[in-house]
Amino acid sequence: MAEFRWIQMLSFLILMLQFNTAATEQTYTLLVRFGDEVTLPCGQSDCGRTEWLFKDLTSTETVQLIHRGTIVKKDKSKSDRLTVTADCSLLIKTITVGDAGSYTGTNCSSQHNQQQYADFHVHLSVINMTEHENNGEVTLFCSVLDVDKCAHTVQWIYEGEDKPSDMKISARSCTATVTFTISDLNQRSKFYELLKCNVMNQITKTVQLFPFSRQSSGGTTAAATQQIYTLLVRFGDEVTLPCGQSDCGRTEWLFRGVTSADKVQLNNRGTIVEKDKSKSDRLTVTADCSLLIKTITVGDAGCYTATNCSSQHNQQQQYADFHVHLSVISMTEHENNGEVTLFCSVLGFRKCAYTVQWIYEGEDKPSDMKISARYCTASVTFTISDLNQKSKFYELLKCNVMNKDTKTVQLFPFSRQCSDGTTGETAPTNEDFPYLLRCIIASVGSAALLISAVTVNMWAKSKVNKTQMEKRSVHKDEDEGTVTYENSADPSASVRLH
C-alpha cells in the first residue's frame, strides 16, 4: 500500500503542475506605421467563441468588430480592411490614424499556455508622417497616436554628414518636426533618405527608426518598394510573413536555410507540408495565406518565398512573388571561474546585415566589465560579485541591433533561452514572468514524470520478486548525499538517486 500512496502523491503533483499555472495579464502595446498592416494574435481554434472589440482614442464607447468569427460590417471603411485568420487573430490592413486605440479579443489562448483562455488586450499606437510646404520651406511632421497618454518619445534624426545649417528640429509630447528649405532639398541627393523618425517606448525603452515616407490618400506610402523584406525576430518569439491572397490554392511558401542551397516546400495550396515535423508543427497558414511561425529557433533564419501574393501597395490587382529574409537574434549565458559572459548574436541570410553591441544603461557601470563586438555577435563579461552587488543588473543590459541598410535600431533586454525554444526573462515583469514560468514548469514537470516512472518500475519489480525475498542492501554516502538501491540477484535493476 505504501507504493500506491507514492504513486498517488506523484500523480497529484503532476496535476498541480498542469493546472495551477499562474494566469498572465494579456495586455500588449504595439506600434505600427500608417499604411502598413498588423496582426493582433488570439490563438483560438474555435472562432465561434471569440469576438473582437475596439475603442478608439476619442470615444468612450466600445465597437464590436468581430462576432463569432464573422466581421461586423457596420463601418465599411474599417470592416473592409479586417480579416479573421485561422486562429481567430485579427489582421488589420492599410492602417490609418483612426485605427489607434484599444482592442480586446475574448476567449483567446494565453500566449504561454495554449490550454488557458482569457481576454487579450492590445493598445495599438499609430505613427503618422506628413509633409507641408510654405514660403520656400518644407516641414515634416512625425506623430505617434497613443492610447490614454503619450507613451513614446519622438524626434527627427538627420544621418548625413553635411547637415544644413538652417535646419530646425523640435519635439513636443508625441510629435516631432523638422524644417528645411527647398534649396537644401535640391542641393542634396537622397535628402529624404537621411531623415529618420526616432521613436522610443518610454516603458520598455524599445527604439525604432522610421525613414520618412509620403502618404497617399489611400493610406499606403507613395513610394513603391521591391517585394523583398528583411525581418528580425527574437529566439522563442513568433512572426507572421504576410501574403495578402484570398485564394490560398494559388499560393505556396518555400524556404531556404542559411547553410543550404536547396529550397524546401513548407506548404502546398494552403496545406502545411509535414516533411519536417520539428518545423511544420510550428507553422500556420492564415486566412490571407500569410505564414505564421511560432516559437522561432535559429534554424528558422533564412529566405522565405511566397508565390502569387498581393503587392503591398496595390492590393487589388498586382500579384507577385514575395521574399522575406528572416534573421534571428539569439542570446546565451556562460559562467566560468567567477565570471559571467552574455552573448548576443544575429543569424541572417547570406551576410551580416546588422551591427550588434551590448549597452549598459546603469549609471554605475562596473569598472571590470568588458564589452566587445565582432561581425554579428557581441559579448559582455562581468563578475558574479558585480551581479550580486547590483539589483536588476540584467535589466540594465540591452542588446542594440541596427540594420545597416535601413538604419532601424532595436533594443532587446537580455533573456535566457529555454530548451523548448522559448525565452525566460532574467528579471521578469508582469509580461515577462510567463516565459520564465514556462521554463520552470517544463523542467519540474519532466522531473516529476521521471520520478513517477522510476517509482512505478520499482513497485512492479518488488511485486514480481516478492516471493523470492531477495536480499537488498542500501548504501548511503553521507558526503555526497547519494543513496544506492541494489538488487543482489539482478545487478541491472539498480536505481541511483541524487
C-alpha positions in Angstrom: 0.0 0.0 0.0 2.9 2.3 0.6 3.9 2.1 -3.0 0.4 3.1 -4.1 0.5 6.1 -1.8 3.7 7.2 -3.5 2.1 6.9 -6.9 -1.0 8.9 -5.8 1.2 11.7 -4.4 3.3 12.0 -7.6 0.1 11.9 -9.8 -1.3 14.8 -7.7 2.0 16.7 -8.1 1.8 16.4 -11.9 -1.9 17.5 -11.9 -0.9 20.6 -9.8 1.9 21.4 -12.3 -0.5 21.2 -15.2 -3.5 23.2 -13.8 -2.0 25.7 -11.3 -0.1 27.8 -13.7 -0.3 31.5 -12.9 -2.6 33.4 -15.3 -0.9 36.2 -17.3 -2.3 39.6 -17.9 -2.8 39.6 -21.7 -2.2 43.3 -22.3 0.3 44.4 -25.0 1.4 47.6 -26.7 2.1 47.6 -30.5 3.4 50.4 -32.7 2.6 50.3 -36.4 3.1 52.8 -39.2 0.3 54.4 -41.2 -0.3 52.4 -44.3 1.2 49.2 -43.0 -0.7 46.2 -41.6 -0.7 44.4 -38.3 -1.9 41.1 -36.8 -3.4 41.1 -33.3 -2.9 37.5 -32.1 -5.6 35.3 -30.5 -4.6 31.6 -30.8 -8.1 30.1 -30.7 -9.2 27.1 -32.7 -12.9 27.8 -32.4 -13.7 31.3 -33.6 -17.3 30.8 -32.7 -16.2 31.6 -29.1 -14.3 34.7 -30.0 -15.2 38.3 -30.6 -13.0 41.4 -31.2 -14.0 44.8 -29.6 -12.5 48.2 -30.3 -12.4 51.6 -28.6 -10.8 54.5 -30.3 -8.9 57.4 -28.8 -11.8 59.9 -28.9 -14.7 57.7 -27.8 -15.8 56.0 -24.6 -18.0 53.5 -26.5 -16.8 50.1 -27.5 -17.5 48.9 -31.0 -17.9 45.3 -32.0 -15.6 44.4 -34.9 -15.9 40.6 -34.9 -18.8 38.4 -33.6 -18.4 34.7 -33.5 -15.7 34.8 -36.2 -17.7 37.0 -38.6 -16.8 40.6 -39.4 -19.4 43.1 -38.3 -19.9 45.3 -41.4 -21.2 48.4 -39.6 -18.4 50.7 -40.7 -17.3 49.7 -44.2 -14.3 51.9 -44.2 -12.8 49.7 -41.4 -14.6 46.4 -41.9 -13.3 46.1 -45.4 -9.8 46.1 -44.1 -10.3 43.4 -41.5 -9.6 39.7 -41.8 -10.1 36.9 -39.2 -7.2 34.4 -39.5 -7.5 30.6 -39.0 -6.5 31.0 -35.3 -9.0 33.9 -34.7 -6.3 36.6 -34.8 -7.4 39.9 -36.2 -5.5 41.2 -39.3 -5.9 44.9 -40.0 -4.7 46.1 -43.4 -3.8 49.6 -44.6 -3.6 51.1 -41.1 -5.0 54.6 -40.6 -4.8 57.0 -37.7 -8.4 56.0 -36.8 -7.2 52.5 -36.0 -5.2 53.7 -33.0 -6.9 52.6 -29.8 -7.7 49.6 -27.5 -8.6 46.2 -28.9 -9.9 43.3 -26.9 -10.2 39.7 -28.1 -12.4 37.5 -25.9 -11.6 33.8 -25.1 -8.1 33.9 -26.7 -5.4 31.4 -25.8 -2.8 32.5 -23.3 0.4 33.2 -25.2 2.3 30.9 -22.9 -0.4 28.2 -22.1 -2.4 27.1 -25.1 -4.9 25.4 -22.7 -5.7 28.6 -20.8 -8.2 31.1 -22.3 -8.6 34.7 -21.3 -9.4 38.1 -22.8 -6.5 39.5 -24.8 -5.9 43.3 -24.8 -3.9 45.3 -27.3 -3.1 49.0 -27.1 -2.4 49.9 -30.7 -0.3 53.1 -31.4 0.0 54.5 -35.0 2.9 56.5 -36.3 1.9 59.1 -38.8 4.1 61.3 -41.1 3.0 64.3 -43.1 4.8 67.0 -45.2 3.9 70.7 -45.6 5.4 73.3 -47.8 5.1 77.1 -47.2 7.2 80.1 -48.5 10.1 78.1 -49.7 10.3 75.9 -46.6 9.4 72.3 -46.1 8.2 70.9 -42.7 8.0 67.2 -41.9 5.8 66.0 -39.0 6.2 62.7 -37.2 3.5 61.9 -34.7 2.5 58.9 -32.6 -1.1 58.5 -31.5 -1.1 56.6 -28.2 -3.9 55.1 -26.0 -4.7 57.3 -22.9 -1.4 59.2 -22.9 1.8 59.8 -24.8 3.9 56.6 -24.2 6.7 57.4 -26.7 9.4 60.0 -27.2 9.6 61.1 -30.8 12.5 63.0 -32.6 13.9 63.5 -36.0 17.4 62.4 -36.8 19.4 63.6 -39.8 22.0 61.0 -40.6 24.0 62.9 -43.3 27.4 64.4 -42.6 26.5 67.8 -44.1 23.5 68.8 -42.0 22.1 72.1 -43.4 22.9 75.0 -41.0 19.3 76.4 -41.2 17.6 73.0 -40.5 15.3 73.3 -37.4 14.4 70.2 -35.4 12.0 70.3 -32.5 9.9 67.8 -30.4 6.9 68.2 -28.1 4.9 65.5 -26.5 4.4 62.7 -29.1 5.2 64.9 -32.1 8.5 66.0 -33.7 9.1 68.4 -36.6 12.0 69.1 -38.9 12.1 72.2 -41.2 14.5 72.9 -44.1 14.5 75.0 -47.2 13.6 73.7 -50.7 17.1 74.7 -51.8 18.5 72.3 -49.2 16.4 69.6 -50.7 17.6 70.4 -54.2 21.3 70.6 -53.3 21.5 67.1 -51.7 20.7 63.8 -53.3 18.8 61.3 -51.2 17.9 64.0 -48.8 14.7 62.3 -47.5 16.5 59.0 -47.0 18.8 60.7 -44.5 15.9 61.8 -42.3 14.7 59.2 -39.8 12.0 59.5 -37.2 13.3 58.0 -33.9 10.5 56.6 -31.7 11.2 55.1 -28.2 8.7 53.4 -26.0 9.1 55.1 -22.6 8.2 51.9 -20.7 10.1 49.2 -22.5 12.8 51.5 -23.9 12.4 49.8 -27.3 13.8 52.1 -30.0 12.6 52.1 -33.7 13.8 54.2 -36.5 11.4 55.0 -39.4 12.6 56.6 -42.7 10.3 59.4 -44.0 7.7 58.3 -46.4 4.9 60.3 -48.1 1.4 59.0 -47.6 -1.1 58.7 -50.4 -4.8 59.2 -49.9 -5.4 55.5 -49.9 -3.4 55.1 -46.7 -0.4 53.4 -48.3 3.0 55.1 -48.7 3.6 56.6 -52.1 6.9 55.1 -52.9 6.6 51.5 -54.3 9.0 49.0 -52.8 10.5 45.9 -54.2 8.9 42.8 -52.7 11.9 41.8 -50.7 11.8 42.4 -47.0 14.1 41.9 -44.1 12.7 40.9 -40.7 14.4 40.5 -37.3 12.8 38.3 -34.7 14.0 37.1 -31.3 14.5 33.4 -30.5 11.4 32.0 -29.0 9.0 34.6 -30.3 6.7 34.3 -33.3 6.4 36.1 -36.6 3.9 36.5 -39.4 5.2 36.6 -43.0 2.5 38.5 -44.9 1.0 37.4 -48.3 -2.4 39.1 -48.7 -4.1 36.5 -51.0 -7.7 35.4 -50.8 -7.2 32.2 -52.7 -4.5 30.1 -50.9 -4.9 27.4 -53.6 -2.7 29.7 -55.7 0.0 30.2 -53.1 2.9 28.2 -51.7 5.7 29.0 -49.3 9.3 28.0 -49.9 12.2 28.2 -47.5 16.0 28.1 -47.9 18.1 28.0 -44.8 21.3 29.9 -44.1 23.5 26.9 -44.7 21.6 25.2 -47.5 21.4 25.8 -51.3 18.1 23.8 -51.6 14.6 25.2 -51.3 12.2 23.3 -49.1 8.4 23.5 -49.7 6.6 24.5 -46.5 3.0 24.5 -47.7 1.3 23.5 -50.9 -2.1 25.1 -51.9 -2.7 26.3 -48.3 -1.8 23.0 -46.7 1.3 22.5 -44.5 3.8 20.0 -45.9 4.7 17.8 -42.9 8.1 16.7 -44.0 10.0 18.1 -41.1 7.7 17.8 -38.0 10.0 19.9 -35.8 9.2 22.9 -38.1 5.8 22.0 -39.7 4.2 21.7 -36.2 5.1 25.4 -35.6 3.6 26.7 -38.9 0.1 28.1 -39.6 -1.3 29.4 -42.8 -3.7 32.3 -42.0 -6.9 33.3 -43.9 -5.0 35.6 -46.2 -2.3 33.0 -46.9 0.3 34.6 -44.7 2.7 32.3 -42.9 2.7 32.3 -39.1 5.9 30.8 -37.5 5.7 30.1 -33.7 8.5 29.5 -31.2 11.3 30.8 -33.5 14.6 28.9 -33.5 17.9 29.7 -35.1 17.1 27.1 -37.7 14.3 29.4 -39.0 16.7 32.0 -40.2 16.8 32.1 -44.0 15.0 33.2 -47.1 11.2 32.7 -47.4 9.4 33.0 -50.8 5.6 33.1 -51.3 4.2 32.8 -54.7 1.3 34.9 -56.0 1.0 37.3 -53.1 -0.6 40.7 -53.2 1.6 43.7 -53.8 1.8 45.6 -50.6 0.9 48.8 -52.5 -1.7 47.5 -54.8 -3.9 45.0 -53.0 -6.5 44.7 -55.7 -4.7 43.9 -58.9 -0.9 43.3 -58.6 0.3 39.8 -57.6 3.9 38.7 -57.4 6.4 36.5 -55.5 7.1 37.9 -52.0 10.5 37.4 -50.5 11.4 37.7 -46.8 14.9 37.5 -45.4 14.4 36.4 -41.8 17.1 37.0 -39.2 17.0 35.5 -35.7 18.6 37.1 -32.6 19.8 34.7 -30.0 21.1 35.3 -26.5 23.1 32.9 -24.4 24.8 33.0 -21.0 28.1 31.3 -19.9 29.7 31.1 -16.5 33.4 30.3 -15.9 35.8 30.9 -13.0 33.6 33.5 -11.3 32.8 35.4 -14.5 29.6 35.6 -16.5 29.6 36.2 -20.3 26.5 37.1 -22.2 26.4 36.7 -26.0 24.0 38.4 -28.4 24.1 37.1 -31.9 22.2 37.7 -35.1 22.0 34.9 -37.6 21.0 36.4 -41.0 20.6 35.3 -44.6 23.8 35.3 -46.8 25.7 38.1 -44.9 25.7 40.0 -41.7 23.3 42.9 -42.3 23.4 44.2 -38.7 25.7 45.8 -36.2 25.3 44.3 -32.7 26.5 45.7 -29.4 25.8 45.5 -25.7 24.7 48.6 -23.9 24.8 49.0 -20.1 22.1 51.6 -19.1 23.1 52.0 -15.4 25.0 54.9 -14.0 27.4 52.8 -12.0 29.0 50.6 -14.8 31.4 48.1 -13.2 35.0 49.0 -13.9 35.9 45.4 -14.8 33.0 45.0 -17.3 34.3 44.1 -20.7 32.2 44.7 -23.8 33.3 43.6 -27.3 31.7 43.1 -30.7 32.7 41.3 -33.8 30.8 40.6 -37.0 27.2 39.8 -36.0 28.0 38.9 -32.4 28.5 41.0 -29.2 29.7 39.8 -25.8 29.7 41.4 -22.3 31.7 39.9 -19.4 31.3 40.8 -15.7 32.0 39.1 -12.4 29.4 37.3 -10.3 30.2 39.7 -7.5 29.1 42.6 -9.8 25.8 40.6 -10.3 25.3 40.1 -6.6 26.0 43.7 -5.7 23.5 45.4 -8.1 19.8 44.8 -8.1 18.1 44.5 -11.5 21.6 44.1 -13.1 20.3 42.1 -16.1 17.6 44.7 -16.8 20.3 47.3 -17.4 21.9 45.3 -20.1 20.4 45.7 -23.6 21.5 44.3 -26.9 21.5 47.1 -29.5 20.8 45.8 -33.1 20.9 48.1 -36.1 20.0 47.2 -39.7 22.9 48.5 -41.8 20.6 49.2 -44.8 17.5 50.8 -43.2 19.3 52.1 -40.1 16.4 50.8 -38.0 17.5 50.3 -34.4 16.0 47.8 -31.9 16.9 47.3 -28.3 16.5 43.8 -26.8 16.7 43.2 -23.0 18.7 40.0 -22.1 16.6 36.9 -21.7 17.7 33.3 -21.1 16.6 30.7 -23.6 14.7 27.5 -22.6 15.4 24.2 -24.4 11.9 24.3 -25.9 12.7 27.5 -27.9 11.1 30.0 -25.6 12.8 32.7 -23.6 12.9 33.1 -19.9 13.4 36.7 -18.7 16.1 37.1 -16.1 14.3 39.8 -14.1 10.6 39.2 -15.0 8.0 41.8 -15.2 4.2 41.1 -15.4 4.6 40.4 -19.1 7.9 38.6 -18.9 7.1 36.3 -16.0 5.2 33.6 -18.0 8.4 33.0 -20.1 10.4 32.0 -17.0 7.4 30.1 -15.5 7.2 28.1 -18.7 10.8 27.1 -18.4 10.3 26.1 -14.7 7.1 24.2 -15.3 8.7 22.3 -18.2 11.7 21.3 -16.1 9.8 20.4 -12.9 7.2 18.6 -14.9 9.8 16.4 -16.7 11.4 15.6 -13.3 8.1 14.6 -11.8 7.3 12.3 -14.7 10.8 10.7 -14.4 10.3 10.1 -10.7 6.9 8.6 -11.4 8.3 6.2 -14.0 11.1 5.2 -11.6 8.7 4.6 -8.7 6.3 2.5 -10.8 9.2 0.5 -12.1 10.5 -0.2 -8.5 6.9 -1.1 -7.3 6.4 -3.5 -10.3 9.7 -5.3 -9.7 9.1 -5.6 -5.9 5.8 -7.3 -6.7 7.4 -9.8 -9.2 10.2 -10.6 -6.8 8.2 -10.6 -3.6 8.0 -14.4 -3.2 11.8 -14.7 -3.8 12.5 -12.4 -0.7 15.8 -11.3 -2.3 18.3 -9.7 0.0 18.6 -6.0 -0.7 21.3 -3.7 0.5 21.3 0.1 1.0 24.5 2.1 0.9 24.4 5.8 1.9 27.3 8.1 1.1 27.0 10.9 3.7 29.4 13.2 1.9 27.7 13.1 -1.5 24.2 12.7 -0.2 23.7 9.7 -2.5 21.5 6.6 -1.8 22.0 3.5 -3.9 19.5 0.6 -4.0 21.0 -2.6 -5.3 19.4 -6.0 -6.1 21.9 -8.7 -5.4 20.1 -11.1 -7.7 19.8 -8.7 -10.7 22.5 -6.0 -10.9 20.8 -4.3 -13.8 17.9 -3.3 -11.6 19.9 -0.8 -9.5 18.4 2.7 -9.2 20.7 5.6 -8.3 19.1 8.7 -6.9 20.8 12.0 -6.2 
